Amino acid sequence: MEKTLIFFKSNQEFANISKNELKNATIYSFNIYTHKFLDEKNINHTIAETYLSKEDHEHIFRTTISFWNWYKDKSISKFLNYEDVNLLNVLDTNELHQVLVREIYSFLTIKRIIEKEKPEKIICSSHFSEMINSISDYKINLNIFDESNHDFLLVWDKILLRFNVGKTPISIPISRKSYTKIKNSIESLAGSIFGLWYKNKNQKKSILFVEFNPTQYTELLENLKDYSGDLIFLNRRRSAMWNYSAIKILKKFNCKIITPEKFLSKNDKKEASVLNDQYLDELEKLWSNSEIFQNIFNIEGKSFWNSIKQVLLRTYKNRLLEYIELVIFSQKFLNKSQINCILSLNILGETEKAILEVNKNQIDSILLEHGGTNYVPEISMYDISNMYPIFNDKIALWGNIQKNYLTNVRNISNEKILVTGSPRHDSFFNKQPTTSHSHEKIILLTPQVVQEYNAQTDTNTYLRLEKLLRNLFLELSFFPNVKLIVKMHPTFDPGNEYVKNLIHKINPDVKIYHSEPIIDIIELCDVMININTEFFPSTVIYEGLIFKKPILNIHTMDTYYNFEFIRDNALLNISDQDNLHEHLEKLLFDKNFSKKLINNGQNHLEKYFANPGSASKELARILKSF
């Protein structure tokens, strides 16, 4: 009998397999969903990711990063250029990364299985069959059970609208096109009613805020209220007028908003439409030359181009008009306005890329650190997600710990580094603490996002997290007068949704917060428990320290690094394998221990944050100097 393997990546695929095929094959699950599904049906199977080594995970990440600038390949770089901007480059790099890292992860997993098992027959989806045909050096009999289109889960193709019905978290996806229409309509109305639209008449010097949430930077705007020019907000992803509080802030500080939709004339849009037709033809011709792409998109000499070819083509075709309009807008706006400084939180998004690519360092720009982290040399390869090694202009950091890392490990010039502190956290430092009079101890649980970005997440990550959550909920039930609340990260990520639904399943009564401001949630609690599923600590740890909360950090990785906050004993750091009851009891009821943690935390914050409570003042001073 020939050696047969079955690869499952979706629960829906199961219905297409006969009992006889299941009985006579070795079955593989490729994610937490299929593993749980097969487990519940008591079907013996192997978790496919177990074939990957630690080195393989690092290999996948490095390979994915190497494709960030794929469009610069000499065979491609001459195509789809408009006014010295390559339109292929405008695609959100994080979005591209998520697609590639998933596909390379599956590709290498399948490659490792084939290398070890040498099967004669594989039953799988059509998507996996494309990979197998590229991988195998010999003929494998393929039985395709699923011809449906593969869901690549592009981040910005669907936008999740989130809300709670009682204690039940609800998420409703809407298309990018529908979201854009709704956003443009609301902005057009609100911008006119409140007089927020930017009008390019006075030629004032201006500061451009790219994709900023004004409600998080109120203190910065307060310190810029005497700025003699305009404060302009350019937001394509999430409107700067996303709620009434944001509108009031924009109005209070005389800020202006701008969008390509509102700024471009009818002639500009007509020109973009004509160009779109031309570039669509060019795109189709380029994609027809598979040999070019197969030489670029490969790992270990095997091309995975066929598995991503259609999704990239479809994405570019659907968004090309947007990209052309964005580049035309960026050129006209920067040329017609007197922008003295561009302030952004990342350089990988579509809006940021277009603006910075058109700018080409002519106008000073600052990349403002917007998330807490603490890199150490052992994991420096992953710091590219913070963009410091690839940004050409100035970087505004939260403090000297990050500065020392960038200068000593990354050899970044001191001239590029501005140590301002975190303007976003001035409100945290300046908020007067409230004293809880409740007889209950409120515990805030903050699970880190389980995401695929660093190619470390696998089925075991979720299994360990689930075991930890069940154990944690059980242990907390033994303590009197304890109430648990949960704050999820507000990201649009499938892993985040899985964990949120898992928590609700374990305990339907627990209150889960998602989009609410973290500053309001932390204030409610007496103790914080952070679950660390990645290499790096999350921002919420530092926010808890600012509010002088005793924190238990539980990491679910076998290897955890000697971060500065661990060396400073700023929190209680344990593994998910440690005695949970003992540590919970200590954190909850040993007042001397909690007091010591809080004191250590305050000492650590002095090293981590420059200008605590006045970072906005320092950044405003710098912005006014341009």
C-alpha positions in Angstrom: 0.0 0.0 0.0 1.3 3.4 -0.9 2.3 5.8 1.9 -0.5 8.4 2.1 -0.6 11.7 3.9 -3.6 14.0 4.5 -3.0 17.7 5.1 -5.7 19.7 6.8 -5.6 23.5 7.0 -9.4 24.1 7.3 -12.1 22.4 9.2 -14.3 22.5 6.1 -11.9 20.3 4.3 -12.8 17.3 6.5 -16.2 16.8 4.8 -14.5 15.9 1.6 -12.5 12.9 3.0 -13.9 9.4 3.1 -13.6 7.2 6.2 -11.5 4.8 4.3 -9.0 7.5 3.3 -8.9 8.7 7.0 -8.2 5.1 8.1 -5.4 4.4 5.7 -3.5 7.7 5.9 -1.3 9.7 8.2 -3.1 12.9 9.0 -1.5 16.3 9.6 -3.1 19.4 11.2 -1.6 22.8 10.1 -3.0 25.1 12.7 -4.8 25.3 16.0 -8.2 25.2 14.4 -7.7 21.9 12.6 -5.8 20.4 15.5 -8.7 21.2 17.9 -11.3 20.0 15.3 -9.5 16.6 14.8 -8.9 16.3 18.5 -12.5 16.7 19.4 -13.4 14.0 16.9 -10.8 11.7 18.4 -8.9 11.4 15.1 -5.3 10.5 15.5 -3.1 13.1 13.8 0.3 14.8 13.8 0.8 18.6 14.4 2.6 19.5 11.2 4.6 22.4 12.7 6.5 19.9 14.9 8.7 19.1 11.8 10.2 22.6 12.0 13.3 23.3 14.1 14.2 26.4 16.0 16.5 27.3 13.2 13.7 26.8 10.7 11.6 29.4 12.4 14.4 31.9 12.2 15.0 30.9 8.6 11.3 31.7 7.8 11.5 35.1 9.4 14.8 36.1 7.7 13.5 34.9 4.3 10.3 36.9 4.7 12.2 40.0 5.6 14.4 39.5 2.5 11.3 40.0 0.3 10.2 43.3 1.7 12.0 45.1 -1.2 11.2 42.5 -3.9 10.1 45.2 -6.3 13.7 46.5 -6.4 14.9 43.4 -8.3 16.5 44.6 -11.6 14.0 42.5 -13.6 11.1 44.3 -12.0 12.2 47.8 -10.9 11.6 49.4 -14.2 7.9 48.5 -14.2 4.9 50.5 -12.6 6.9 53.6 -11.8 5.0 56.8 -11.6 6.9 60.1 -11.0 9.9 58.2 -9.6 7.7 56.2 -7.2 7.3 52.5 -7.7 3.6 51.7 -7.2 4.4 48.1 -6.2 6.2 49.5 -3.2 3.1 51.3 -1.8 1.5 48.1 -0.6 1.6 48.0 3.2 4.8 46.1 4.2 3.2 44.6 7.3 0.4 43.3 5.2 2.8 41.8 2.7 4.8 40.3 5.5 1.8 38.6 7.0 0.9 37.0 3.7 4.5 35.9 3.0 5.3 34.6 6.5 2.2 32.4 6.5 2.9 31.0 3.0 6.6 30.4 3.6 5.7 28.8 7.0 3.4 26.3 5.3 5.7 25.8 2.4 8.7 25.0 4.6 6.6 22.8 6.9 5.4 20.7 3.9 9.0 20.6 2.5 10.2 19.2 5.8 7.5 16.6 6.0 8.1 15.4 2.4 11.9 15.3 3.0 11.4 13.1 6.1 8.4 10.9 5.2 8.8 10.6 1.4 5.1 10.0 0.7 3.8 8.5 -2.5 0.4 10.1 -2.2 -0.9 13.3 -0.5 -4.5 14.3 -0.1 -4.7 18.1 0.3 -6.3 21.4 -0.9 -5.5 22.8 -4.3 -3.6 25.6 -2.6 -1.2 23.1 -0.9 -1.0 21.1 -4.1 0.7 24.1 -5.8 3.3 24.1 -3.1 3.9 20.3 -3.3 4.4 20.4 -7.0 7.1 23.1 -6.5 8.7 21.2 -3.6 8.9 17.6 -4.5 11.9 16.3 -6.6 9.8 13.2 -7.5 6.3 12.6 -8.7 3.8 12.5 -5.8 0.2 11.3 -6.5 -2.0 14.3 -5.5 -5.6 13.9 -4.6 -7.1 17.4 -4.3 -10.2 17.5 -2.1 -10.8 21.3 -2.1 -10.9 23.5 -5.1 -12.2 26.6 -3.2 -10.2 29.8 -3.1 -7.6 30.1 -0.3 -8.2 32.9 2.2 -5.0 34.8 2.6 -6.4 37.0 5.5 -5.1 40.3 4.1 -5.2 42.7 7.0 -6.7 45.7 5.1 -9.1 43.7 2.9 -11.6 43.4 5.7 -12.1 45.7 8.6 -13.6 44.4 11.8 -16.2 46.4 13.5 -16.2 45.5 17.2 -18.7 45.9 20.0 -20.1 44.0 23.0 -23.6 42.7 23.4 -23.7 42.4 27.2 -20.5 40.6 28.0 -20.3 38.8 24.7 -17.7 40.3 22.3 -19.0 40.7 18.7 -16.9 41.2 15.6 -18.4 42.0 12.2 -16.2 42.2 9.1 -16.9 44.7 6.3 -15.0 45.0 3.1 -12.2 47.6 2.5 -14.4 49.3 -0.2 -17.4 49.6 2.1 -15.3 50.8 5.0 -13.7 53.5 2.8 -17.1 54.7 1.6 -18.5 55.0 5.1 -15.3 56.7 6.3 -15.3 59.2 3.5 -19.0 60.1 4.0 -18.6 60.6 7.7 -15.4 62.6 7.3 -17.0 64.8 4.6 -19.9 65.7 6.8 -18.0 66.1 10.1 -15.1 68.0 8.5 -17.5 70.5 7.0 -19.7 70.9 10.1 -16.8 71.5 12.4 -14.6 73.5 10.0 -11.7 71.0 10.1 -10.8 70.7 6.4 -7.3 72.0 5.5 -7.4 74.9 3.0 -4.2 75.6 1.3 -4.5 79.4 1.1 -2.4 81.0 3.8 0.8 79.0 3.0 1.6 78.7 6.7 4.4 76.5 7.8 2.9 73.3 9.0 3.5 70.0 10.7 2.0 66.9 9.1 0.8 64.1 11.4 0.5 60.9 9.4 -2.0 58.3 10.7 -2.2 59.7 14.2 -5.0 59.2 16.7 -5.5 62.7 18.2 -7.0 61.4 21.4 -3.7 59.7 22.3 -1.6 62.9 21.8 -3.7 65.6 23.5 -0.8 66.8 25.6 1.4 67.2 22.4 -1.3 69.2 20.7 -1.7 71.3 23.9 2.0 72.1 23.8 1.8 73.0 20.1 -1.2 75.4 20.6 1.1 78.4 20.2 2.6 77.0 17.0 2.3 79.7 14.3 1.5 77.3 11.6 -1.0 74.5 10.8 -1.2 71.1 12.5 -2.5 68.8 9.7 -3.7 65.2 10.2 -3.6 62.8 7.3 -5.4 59.6 8.1 -6.5 57.0 5.5 -6.8 53.9 7.8 -8.6 55.2 10.8 -10.1 58.7 10.6 -8.7 61.4 12.8 -12.3 62.2 13.5 -13.1 58.7 14.6 -15.3 59.8 17.5 -16.7 62.9 19.1 -13.8 63.2 21.6 -11.3 63.2 18.7 -13.4 65.9 16.9 -13.4 68.1 20.0 -9.6 67.8 20.4 -9.0 68.7 16.7 -11.4 71.7 17.1 -9.9 72.8 20.4 -6.3 73.0 19.1 -7.3 74.4 15.6 -6.0 71.3 13.8 -6.8 70.5 10.2 -7.5 67.3 8.4 -6.7 66.3 4.8 -7.5 63.3 2.7 -6.7 62.5 -1.0 -10.5 62.2 -1.6 -11.1 65.8 -0.5 -7.9 67.3 -1.8 -7.7 66.0 -5.3 -9.6 67.8 -8.0 -11.9 66.1 -10.6 -9.1 66.5 -13.1 -6.7 64.8 -10.8 -9.0 61.9 -10.3 -9.6 61.6 -14.0 -5.9 61.6 -14.6 -5.5 58.8 -12.0 -8.2 56.8 -13.7 -6.5 57.0 -17.1 -3.1 56.1 -15.5 -4.8 53.2 -13.7 -5.9 51.7 -17.0 -2.4 52.0 -18.4 -0.8 50.5 -15.3 -3.3 47.6 -15.1 -2.1 46.5 -18.5 1.5 46.8 -17.4 0.7 44.8 -14.3 -0.9 42.0 -16.3 2.1 41.8 -18.7 4.6 41.8 -15.8 2.7 39.0 -14.0 2.6 36.9 -17.1 6.4 36.4 -16.9 6.4 33.8 -14.1 10.1 33.0 -14.5 11.1 36.4 -13.1 9.0 35.9 -10.0 9.9 32.2 -9.5 13.6 33.3 -9.4 12.8 35.9 -6.7 10.2 34.1 -4.5 12.0 30.9 -3.5 13.4 29.3 -0.4 16.1 26.6 -0.4 16.0 26.6 -4.2 12.2 25.9 -4.4 9.8 28.6 -5.6 6.6 29.3 -3.8 5.5 31.9 -6.4 2.5 29.9 -7.6 0.9 30.0 -4.2 1.0 33.8 -3.9 0.8 34.8 -7.5 -2.9 35.4 -7.7 -3.4 37.0 -4.3 -0.7 39.6 -5.0 -2.1 40.3 -8.5 -5.7 40.6 -7.2 -4.5 43.0 -4.4 -2.6 45.3 -6.7 -5.4 45.3 -9.2 -8.0 46.2 -6.6 -5.8 48.9 -5.0 -3.8 50.3 -7.9 -6.2 53.3 -8.4 -5.9 54.1 -4.7 -2.1 54.0 -4.9 -2.0 56.3 -7.9 -4.3 58.8 -6.3 -2.3 58.6 -3.1 1.0 59.4 -4.9 -0.6 62.2 -7.0 -2.0 63.6 -3.7 1.4 63.3 -1.9 3.2 65.2 -4.7 0.7 68.0 -5.0 0.2 68.4 -1.3 3.9 68.5 -0.4 4.6 70.8 -3.3 1.8 73.3 -2.6 2.0 73.3 1.2 4.8 74.5 3.4 5.4 71.4 5.5 8.3 71.9 7.9 8.2 68.4 9.5 6.5 65.1 8.9 5.7 63.1 12.0 4.8 59.4 11.7 4.5 56.3 13.9 5.7 53.9 11.3 7.1 53.8 7.8 5.6 50.6 6.5 1.9 51.6 5.9 0.6 52.8 2.5 0.0 56.4 3.6 3.4 56.7 5.2 5.2 55.0 2.3 3.7 57.3 -0.3 4.4 60.5 1.6 7.9 59.6 2.6 8.8 58.2 -0.9 7.6 61.4 -2.6 9.4 63.5 0.1 12.7 61.8 -0.4 14.2 63.4 2.7 13.6 66.9 1.4 11.4 67.7 4.4 12.6 66.7 7.9 10.7 63.7 9.1 10.6 62.0 12.5 9.7 58.4 13.3 8.1 58.5 16.8 8.4 55.3 18.9 4.9 54.2 19.7 5.2 50.9 21.5 7.2 49.7 24.5 9.8 47.1 23.9 13.3 46.2 25.1 15.6 44.6 22.5 18.6 42.6 23.5 21.4 41.5 21.1 20.3 37.9 21.0 17.1 38.9 19.2 18.2 41.9 17.3 17.2 40.3 14.0 13.6 41.0 15.0 14.0 44.7 15.7 13.2 45.5 12.0 9.6 45.5 13.0 10.3 48.8 14.8 11.8 50.1 11.6 14.8 51.8 13.3 17.5 50.1 11.1 15.8 51.1 7.8 14.6 54.7 8.6 16.8 57.3 7.1 15.8 60.4 9.1 15.3 61.1 12.8 14.0 58.7 15.4 12.3 60.0 18.6 12.7 57.4 21.4 11.1 57.0 24.8 14.4 56.8 26.7 18.1 55.9 27.0 17.6 52.1 27.2 16.5 52.1 23.6 19.1 54.7 22.6 21.9 52.7 24.0 20.7 49.6 22.1 20.5 51.5 18.8 23.9 53.1 19.2 25.8 50.1 20.7 24.1 47.2 18.8 22.8 48.8 15.7 25.5 51.5 15.3 22.9 54.2 14.5 24.4 57.7 14.7 23.5 59.9 17.7 22.6 62.6 15.2 19.6 60.6 14.1 18.3 59.9 17.6 16.1 62.2 19.6 15.4 61.1 23.2 12.0 62.8 23.9 10.1 60.4 26.1 6.6 59.2 25.2 4.1 62.0 24.5 1.4 59.3 24.4 2.0 58.5 28.0 2.2 62.0 29.5 -1.5 61.6 30.5 -0.6 58.4 32.3 2.2 60.0 34.3 0.1 63.1 35.1 -3.2 61.3 36.0 -4.0 61.5 39.7 -4.4 57.9 41.0 -7.7 57.0 42.4 -8.1 54.8 45.5 -10.4 51.8 45.2 -12.9 51.4 48.0 -14.2 48.1 46.6 -14.1 45.1 48.9 -13.0 43.1 45.8 -9.5 42.8 44.4 -9.8 43.5 40.7 -7.3 41.7 38.5 -6.7 42.9 35.0 -5.6 40.2 32.6 -3.8 41.4 29.5 -3.0 38.6 26.9 -0.4 39.6 24.3 -1.4 39.2 20.7 -0.6 35.8 19.4 0.5 36.6 15.9 2.5 35.0 13.1 4.8 38.0 12.4 8.0 36.6 13.9 7.3 33.1 12.6 7.4 31.8 16.2 3.8 31.1 16.8 2.5 27.5 16.2 -0.2 25.2 17.5 1.8 24.6 20.7 1.7 28.3 21.4 -2.1 28.2 21.5 -2.2 25.0 23.5 0.1 26.3 26.1 -1.9 29.5 26.3 -5.2 27.7 26.6 -3.8 25.5 29.4 -2.4 28.5 31.2 -5.8 30.4 30.9 -7.8 27.4 32.2 -5.3 27.0 35.1 -5.3 30.7 35.8 -9.1 30.9 35.9 -9.3 27.9 38.1 -6.7 29.1 40.6 -8.3 32.5 40.8 -11.6 30.9 41.7 -10.0 29.6 45.0 -9.3 33.2 46.2 -12.0 35.1 48.0 -13.2 38.6 46.9 -11.4 38.5 43.5 -12.8 39.8 40.3 -11.1 39.3 36.9 -11.4 41.6 33.9 -9.7 41.2 30.5 -8.3 43.8 28.1 -7.4 42.6 24.7 -5.0 44.4 22.4 -7.1 46.5 19.9 -5.5 44.9 16.8 -7.2 43.3 13.8 -5.6 39.9 14.1 -7.1 36.4 13.8 -5.0 35.1 16.7 -6.3 37.9 18.9 -9.9 36.9 17.9 -9.2 33.3 18.7 -7.9 34.1 22.2 -10.8 36.5 22.9 -13.3 33.8 22.0 -11.3 31.2 24.0 -11.5 33.3 27.1 -15.2 33.9 26.6 -15.7 30.1 26.2 -13.7 29.3 29.4 -15.6 31.9 31.4 -18.6 33.5 29.7 -19.1 35.9 32.7 -15.7 37.6 32.5 -15.8 41.2 31.2 -13.7 41.6 28.1 -12.6 45.0 27.0 -11.2 45.5 23.5 -11.3 49.0 22.0 -11.7 51.0 25.2 -8.8 53.2 26.2 -6.2 51.2 28.2 -5.7 54.1 30.6 -9.3 53.8 31.9 -9.0 50.0 32.3 -5.8 49.9 34.2 -7.1 52.5 36.6 -9.9 50.0 37.6 -7.5 47.3 38.7 -5.5 46.4 41.8 -3.2 43.9 40.2 -2.2 43.1 36.6 -1.4 39.8 35.0 0.2 40.0 31.6 0.6 36.9 29.4 3.7 37.2 27.2 3.5 34.9 24.2 6.3 36.6 22.2 9.9 37.5 22.6 9.2 41.0 23.6 7.3 42.6 26.4 4.2 44.6 25.5 3.5 48.3 26.1 0.8 47.5 28.6 3.5 46.3 31.1 5.0 49.8 31.2 1.6 51.4 31.4 0.8 49.2 34.5 4.1 50.2 36.0 3.3 53.9 35.5 0.1 53.4 37.5 2.0 51.6 40.2 0.3 48.3 39.8 2.0 45.1 41.0 2.4 43.0 37.9 2.7 39.3 37.2 4.3 38.6 33.8 3.8 35.0 32.7 5.8 34.0 29.6 4.8 30.9 27.5 8.1 30.5 25.6 10.9 28.2 26.8 13.5 30.8 26.2 13.0 34.2 27.8 15.6 36.9 27.6 17.2 39.0 30.3 15.3 42.3 29.6 16.0 45.4 31.6 12.8 45.2 33.6 13.6 41.7 34.7 17.1 42.7 35.9 15.4 45.6 37.8 12.9 43.2 39.4 10.2 45.7 38.2 7.6 42.9 38.1 7.2 39.3 39.1 8.3 37.2 36.0 7.5 33.5 35.8 7.0 30.8 33.2 3.7 29.1 32.5 5.4 25.9 33.9 5.9 27.5 37.3 3.6 27.1 40.4 0.9 29.5 39.6 -1.0 29.3 42.9 2.0 30.2 44.9 2.8 33.3 42.9 -0.8 34.5 42.7 -1.1 34.3 46.4 2.1 36.2 46.9 1.1 38.9 44.5 -2.4 39.3 45.8 -1.9 39.1 49.5 1.7 39.9 50.4 1.6 43.7 50.8 5.3 44.0 51.5 6.1 42.1 48.3 3.7 44.2 46.2 5.2 47.4 47.7 8.7 46.3 46.8 7.6 45.5 43.2 6.0 48.9 42.9 9.2 50.6 44.1 11.4 48.6 41.8 9.0 49.5 39.0 9.3 53.2 39.6 13.1 52.9 39.6 12.9 51.1 36.3 10.6 53.7 34.8 13.2 56.4 35.6 15.7 54.6 33.3 13.2 53.6 30.6 11.2 56.9 30.1 12.9 60.3 29.5 10.8 63.3 30.5 8.0 61.4 32.2 4.9 63.6 32.1 6.6 66.2 29.9 7.6 64.4 26.8 5.1 66.3 24.8 6.7 69.6 25.8 10.1 68.3 24.6 8.8 66.9 21.3 6.8 70.1 20.7 10.0 72.2 21.3 11.8 70.1 18.7 8.9 70.3 16.2 8.8 74.1 16.6 12.5 74.3 15.8 12.1 73.0 12.2 
